[in-house]
Amino acid sequence: MQVVAGLEANDAPAKIARALIGTKSRITGKREGGIIGLTSRQVEFIISAEAKLLSGDPELMREYLQLSTRDKRYDATVRKAIADGKPVPADKVANIIARLRDKNLKLRGETIARDQSLTALRAGKYEGYRQMLETGAVREDQIERTWSSTGDGRTRDSHLAMHNQKVRGLSQAFVSPLTGARMLYPGDTSLGAPAKETVLCRCVENIRIRYIR
């Protein structure tokens, strides 16, 4: 898989993302060689944008100008259509939507690459401590793990509720008091945690070894 291969090669998330979505052909201008496509939600979003541009309704066309993933080079074309009270010409819409699709595909690839890279780092950290247990360097009862949430407006409520939750050893899972999701570390899916609890999670796990003298 491209993500795994990229991580093993120590590639940056942006390079991994390009492997996922493909690269643009200089001949056709289309992306080639990618393995992922748009989500159903992104497809609906793009279809809606196309309908607004072809509607001729100034209010709907103005909504397109609020899209963060639009290609701003076409803004003048859209504004002229609004001023003239006419739909954006169909050939121009085709170009605009092609760019909108491309930018949303790129966004998805970058999101997947960042998310999987971070999860791999967390899993690697967990595996490192597991190996310490196996060698006898530390005991299970000496390990204390603490969940730390980011604590901003984008943090899941279920993860805010887990902030400062402490567990002992490596085998005990963190448990969300709101959803019941169980995770060995942020982003972990091995215990059945659903995507809504793991994708783009920015929480961290702090591990402390309690040495008894």
C-alpha positions in Angstrom: 0.0 0.0 0.0 1.3 3.5 -0.9 0.9 4.8 2.7 3.0 2.0 4.2 5.6 2.2 1.5 5.9 5.9 1.9 6.3 5.7 5.7 8.9 3.0 5.3 10.8 5.3 2.9 10.4 8.2 5.4 8.5 10.2 2.7 6.7 13.4 3.7 2.8 13.3 3.9 2.6 15.5 0.8 4.6 12.9 -1.3 2.5 10.1 0.1 -0.7 12.1 -0.9 0.5 12.4 -4.5 1.0 8.6 -4.6 -2.6 8.2 -3.4 -4.3 10.6 -5.8 -1.9 10.3 -8.8 -0.1 13.0 -10.7 -1.3 15.3 -13.4 -0.5 14.4 -17.0 1.1 17.3 -18.9 -0.7 16.1 -22.0 -4.3 15.6 -20.8 -4.2 17.7 -17.7 -5.9 14.8 -15.8 -4.6 12.9 -12.8 -3.2 9.5 -13.5 -2.0 6.6 -11.4 -4.0 7.3 -8.2 -5.8 4.7 -6.1 -8.4 6.8 -4.4 -11.3 8.9 -5.5 -13.7 11.4 -4.0 -16.0 10.5 -1.1 -19.7 10.5 -1.8 -20.0 13.7 0.2 -17.4 15.4 -2.0 -19.2 14.2 -5.1 -22.5 15.7 -3.9 -20.7 18.9 -3.0 -19.2 19.3 -6.5 -22.5 18.4 -8.2 -24.2 21.1 -6.1 -21.5 23.7 -7.0 -22.0 22.9 -10.7 -25.7 23.4 -10.5 -25.3 26.7 -8.8 -23.0 28.0 -11.5 -25.4 26.9 -14.2 -28.5 28.2 -12.4 -28.1 31.9 -13.4 -29.3 32.7 -9.9 -26.9 35.5 -8.5 -27.4 34.3 -4.9 -26.5 30.7 -5.7 -23.5 31.7 -7.8 -22.3 33.9 -5.0 -22.3 30.8 -2.8 -19.7 29.2 -5.1 -17.4 32.1 -4.4 -17.4 31.2 -0.7 -15.9 27.7 -1.3 -12.5 27.4 0.1 -11.4 24.7 -2.4 -12.4 26.7 -5.5 -9.8 27.9 -8.0 -9.8 31.6 -7.5 -8.5 32.2 -11.1 -12.1 31.7 -12.2 -13.6 34.2 -9.8 -13.7 37.0 -12.3 -15.7 34.8 -14.7 -18.2 34.0 -12.0 -18.5 37.6 -10.9 -19.1 38.7 -14.5 -21.9 36.1 -14.9 -23.5 37.4 -11.6 -23.2 41.0 -12.9 -24.8 40.1 -16.2 -27.5 38.1 -14.5 -26.7 35.0 -16.6 -25.4 31.5 -15.9 -21.7 30.9 -16.2 -21.1 29.5 -19.7 -21.1 25.7 -19.8 -17.6 25.4 -21.2 -16.3 27.6 -18.4 -18.2 25.6 -15.8 -16.6 22.4 -17.1 -13.2 23.9 -16.4 -14.2 25.3 -13.0 -15.6 22.0 -11.8 -12.6 20.0 -13.1 -10.4 22.2 -10.9 -12.8 22.0 -8.0 -12.7 18.2 -8.3 -9.0 18.1 -8.5 -8.5 20.3 -5.4 -10.9 18.2 -3.4 -9.2 15.0 -4.4 -5.8 16.5 -3.4 -7.4 17.6 -0.1 -8.6 14.0 0.5 -5.2 12.5 -0.3 -3.4 14.9 2.0 -5.9 14.2 4.8 -5.4 10.4 4.5 -1.6 10.7 4.3 -1.4 13.0 7.4 -3.8 10.8 9.4 -2.1 7.5 8.6 1.3 9.0 9.2 0.3 10.1 12.6 -1.4 6.8 13.5 1.7 4.9 12.4 3.9 7.0 14.7 1.5 6.3 17.6 1.5 2.6 16.9 5.3 2.6 16.7 5.6 4.3 20.1 3.2 1.7 21.6 5.1 -1.1 20.0 8.3 0.2 21.5 7.0 0.0 25.0 5.5 -3.4 24.3 9.0 -4.6 23.4 10.4 -3.1 26.7 7.8 -5.3 28.5 8.9 -8.4 26.6 12.6 -7.9 27.4 11.8 -7.3 31.1 13.1 -3.8 31.1 9.9 -2.6 32.8 6.9 -4.3 34.3 3.3 -3.9 33.3 2.4 -2.3 36.7 5.1 0.4 36.2 3.5 1.9 33.1 1.0 4.7 33.4 -0.6 6.1 30.3 -2.6 9.4 30.1 -4.9 10.6 27.3 -4.4 14.2 26.4 -6.9 15.9 24.2 -6.1 19.0 22.1 -8.9 20.9 23.8 -9.9 23.3 21.0 -13.1 23.9 19.1 -12.3 21.0 16.7 -11.8 18.3 19.4 -14.5 15.6 19.6 -16.7 15.8 22.7 -16.0 12.2 23.3 -12.3 12.9 23.4 -12.6 16.0 25.5 -14.4 13.8 28.0 -11.3 11.5 28.0 -8.8 14.3 28.8 -6.4 13.2 31.6 -7.9 9.7 31.7 -5.3 7.4 33.2 -4.8 3.7 32.7 -2.1 1.3 33.9 0.0 -1.0 31.8 -0.2 -1.4 28.0 -3.1 -3.8 27.7 -5.7 -1.6 29.4 -7.7 0.5 27.0 -8.8 4.1 27.2 -12.6 4.2 27.1 -14.8 7.1 26.0 -17.4 7.8 28.7 -19.7 9.2 26.0 -19.5 6.6 23.3 -17.9 3.6 25.0 -15.2 3.4 22.2 -12.1 1.6 23.4 -8.6 2.5 22.1 -5.1 1.5 23.2 -3.9 4.9 22.0 -5.4 7.8 19.9 -6.2 6.6 16.4 -6.2 2.9 17.4 -8.8 0.7 15.7 -7.7 -2.7 17.0 -10.4 -2.8 19.6 -13.2 -1.9 17.2 -13.3 1.9 17.6 -15.2 3.4 14.6 -13.8 5.9 12.2 -15.7 8.7 13.9 -13.5 8.2 16.9 -10.2 7.8 15.1 -10.0 9.7 11.8 -8.1 13.0 12.1 -7.8 12.6 15.9 -5.1 15.0 17.2 -5.0 13.7 20.8 -1.8 12.3 22.2 -0.9 9.6 24.7 1.6 10.4 27.4 3.4 7.4 28.9 5.2 7.4 32.2 7.2 4.7 33.8 7.0 4.6 37.5 10.2 3.3 38.9 10.0 2.0 42.5 13.3 2.3 44.4 
